[in-house]
Amino acid sequence: MTVQVGNGERTLFWRDNWINGSPVSRMAPYLFQVIPKRITKRRTVAEALPHRRWIRDIRGGLSVLVLRDYIRLWQVLADMHLSMDSDRFIWRWTANGTYSAASAYRIMHHGTIPLAGSRWIWKNWAPQRVKFFTWLALKQRLWTADRRRRHGLDAHDICWLCDQEQETADHLLVNCSFAKQIWWNMLSWMDCACTFPMPMELHQWWKPIRQMQVKERRRGLDTLVMLILWCLWKERNARLFDNLSSNALEVQDRIKVDIKLWIDAGATRLGCLRHE
């Protein structure tokens, strides 16, 4: 936010960006350090500029660096004068200079790398911990065997669900033969199309599954996918930590119970999948 100074009554002399878009604290950093904070937080341009009253704010001994900044600031302010107009604050991230929450949100995310599939998680209904778990799964941050090995930790390398291949997040949740059986049966039961063309990453499999549904059903499908991912992860952890193993039918029955509970809790789009 830069300031176009008018009468200077709303602009802080030492802190605001009022001199060619920069604050005094950046132009004269060593001088700024000898100004008490209580003064920098309240001294306005209207108070400081007339008769060079800003000089009275300086405290303590003056080093060579402080004197250099003092002379530089004196020269910059020599030809500045206040007017009768009000100060105008200019937001640099919009064309008209007016602040908006949308523009602030955009600039906050400027330069970030979007995560494929993140909108499918955060724009849909699911318990917060399930959303966070799915987000970690998309980022390959689940503590599966491959990640534990990369961090020098002991791990059971073989998948806990199929007991056939190396355990990774993508294998466990999508490419595992046990997981595929669950996916096929549950998506078919919910009248959703499903395919497994080849081993692939979670978001690469999820995207075409979404595209196979009509637009009105996609948000419900996203919630269903998160629910099934969560149940597969819980089954894996039950086998690892509790030595309890369920077959595919038992896992499917638990998923059906959870579907009903989620619908009762507010997942209305999930409830629409079997009624459209």
N, C-alpha and C positions, 0 to 999 in steps of 0.2 A: 504494500500500500504506500503510494507516494502522496505528497501533500502539495497542493498549489496554494501558497500562502496569500491570504487577503489581509485581514486585520490581525491575524496571529493569535487570536484568543483561544482557539481549539488545538493549537499545534505546540507540542513540547519542543523546546529549543534544543535540548541536548540529545533527545532520543528519536524523534520522528524524522522521516525521510523528506526533508523539506528543502535541502540545498542541492539542486540538480539531481533529485531523486535519491540522495544519500543523506544519512544522519551526520551530525557533528561527531558522534562517537566513532565513525569510520574515517572521517576526514582528519580528525585530530585525536587519535586514540590515546596518546600519552597525556594530553591535556585533559581528556575526559576522565582519566583515572584519578585526577586530583580534585575532581568535583564530588562533593558528598552525594550519596545516592538519594537521600531525601530531597535534595534540590533537583537532581536530574529527573525525578519522577513527577515534579509539579511545576517547574519553571516553564512558562509559555514564551513563545516568540514575542507576544505583545508586551510581556514584562521585561524580557531580556534585551531586545534590540534597541529601543530608544535610549539614547545617551550611553550606549555600550554598557548597560547594566550587567551584562553577562560576565564582565571582568570581575565583579564583586563575588561571583560564585567560586572563584579559584581559591583553593586553600593549600597551605603548606609551602615547602620550599620548591623552587622551580629549577628543574634540571635543564640541560641543553636541549634534550628532546622535547620537553614541555614547552620551552621558549620557542623552539622551531614551530611546533603546532600552533602556539599562540599567535605568532606572526602570520602564519598561513591563514588562520581563521580571521584575523583582523583584515587581511587583504580581501578575502572573499566577501566579507560582510560590509565592506566599505561603501559599496554602491547600492545596497539593498534598502528598500523603503516599504513601509506598510501601506495598505490602502483601506478603504472603507468597506470593501466586500468581505463576505464571510470566507473562511478557509474552505477549500474544496479537496476532499480526499478522493484519490484516483486509484481504482483497483486495476492493476496492470494486466489481469488475466481475462478481461472482457473488452470488446471493441468500444463500448461506450463508457468504460471506466467505472461502471457501477458494480458493486459487490453482489454476488449471488452465491447461495450455498452450492448450487450445481457446479459453478466454475471452480469453487474451492475444492470440491470433491474430485473434479477432473485433474486439477493440478497436483493434488495429493498423490494421485496414481500415475502421474506422468513419468514415463520411463520404466514402469514396471513391466514384467513379463507375465502375461495372463496365463493362468493354469487351465489347460484344456479340460472342459467339463465342470469347472467351478460353478457356473451359473445353474447347472442342473441340480447342484446341491443346495446352494444358499437361497434360491428362489422358490423352493418347494417346502412342503410341510414334512417335518420329521423331528424327533427329539434332538435337542442340541448335541448331545454326546454322539448320536448316530451321524449327524452331519459332520462333526469334527473327525470321527473315525473314517468316514468316506473320503473326506478331504485328504487325510493322511494316506489313505490307500492310493488315491490318484497321484500323490506326490512321491510314492514309493517309500514311505516313511514308517510303515508297519514293521514291528520287530519280528519279522520272519527269519528263517534260518540263514538266508543269504545275507541279510543285513547284519545279523549278529556275527557272522563270520568276518565280514568286512571290518567290524569294530573289535576283532580279536576275542570274541566271546564264544563260549561253548554253545553248541546247537545240535538239535536233532535234524539232520540234513534232509531226510526224506519227508515228503508231505504227510501230515497227520490224517488227512482225509482219504487219500487214495493209496498211500503206502507204496507208491510206484516211482515217482519222479522227485527231483529236487524241489524243496519248498521255497517259493518266492511269492510275493504278494499277488502278482498277476496269475501265477499258476494256481494258487490256493483258491482265489475268488472267481476265476473265470475258466481256466484251462484244465483244471483237475476233473477227472472222470466223475467223481462223486458230485462235485459242484455242478457239472454240466447236467447231470441227472436231475438235480434239484431245480436248476434254472428251467430246463425244458418242461418239467411237470408243473411247476408253479406258474410260469408265464402262460402255458397253455390253459391252465385252470382259470387264469384271470383273463382269458381271451386276448392275449397279446402274442404277436408273432415273435419268433425267436430263431436264431441261426448261429452256428459255430463253424465258420469257414476254415479257420486255421488258428494256431496259437497266437495270441496277440495281447497287447496291453489292455488294461481295464477300459480306459477312455476310448480306445480304438474299437472295442467290441460294443460299448455302450452307445456310441453315436449312431451306427447303422440300425441298432435295435430301436432307437427313438424314431429314426426316419421311416421305419416300417409302420409306425402308428400314425393315425390321423392326428392333426395338430391338437385337437381338443383332448386327446388322451395322453399326451406326452408328459404333462406334469404329474398325472397320476402314476404313470409308468416310472418316472424318476423316483417318486416316493417308494414304490414297490421295490425297485432295484436297491435302494439304500436299506430297506428292511431285510431283504434276502442276504445282502452282503454282511449285514450285522449278525444275522443268524448263523451264517457260515463261519464267521469269526468266533462266535460264541461256542459253536460245536468244536472247532479246532482247539480252543482254550480248555474246554471240558476234557478233551482227550489228553491234552498236555499236562494240565495241572491237577485234575481230579480223577484221572484214569477212568472216566465215564465215557462210553461210546454209544451213539445212537445210530440206527440205520437210516436210510434215506426216507422211508415212510414216516418214521418218528420225527425227523427234522421237518418234514413237510407239514405234519400235523401241528407242530409248534408254530411254524410260519403262519398257518391259517388262523391260529388263535391270535397271534400278534396282529395280523391284518385286521381282525375284528376290533381288537383293542385300540389300534391306531385310528381306525375309522371313528370309533366312539369318542376318541380324544380330540378329533378335529381334522383328520385327514380326509376331507370330503372328496377330493379328486381321486384318491385311492378307492373310495367307495363307489365312484362312478364307473370304474373300469368294467365291472361285470353287469352294468345296467344300460350301457349305450349300444 
